């Protein structure tokens, strides 16, 4: 159970980081 929670939290962090990077790259691409 602990491993599942840790994995879920790690996946949430990765998703949030990916979303932030995509948002930044999108803003940078638009003049």
C-alpha positions as CSV (number, residue, x, y, z in Angstrom):
1,X,0.0,0.0,0.0
2,X,2.8,2.4,0.9
3,X,4.5,1.7,-2.4
4,X,1.3,2.4,-4.4
5,X,0.9,5.8,-2.6
6,X,4.5,6.7,-3.2
7,X,4.2,5.8,-6.9
8,X,1.0,7.7,-7.3
9,X,2.6,10.8,-5.7
10,X,5.6,10.5,-8.0
11,X,3.3,10.2,-11.0
12,X,1.4,13.3,-9.9
13,X,4.6,15.2,-9.6
14,X,5.8,14.1,-13.0
15,X,2.5,15.1,-14.5
16,X,2.6,18.5,-12.9
17,X,6.2,19.1,-14.0
18,X,5.3,18.0,-17.6
19,X,2.3,20.4,-17.6
20,X,4.4,23.3,-16.4
21,X,7.1,22.6,-19.0
22,X,4.5,22.4,-21.8
23,X,2.9,25.6,-20.6
24,X,6.2,27.4,-20.6
25,X,7.2,26.1,-24.0
26,X,3.8,27.1,-25.4
27,X,4.2,30.6,-24.0
28,X,7.7,30.8,-25.4
29,X,6.6,29.7,-28.8
30,X,3.9,32.3,-29.0
31,X,5.4,35.8,-29.7
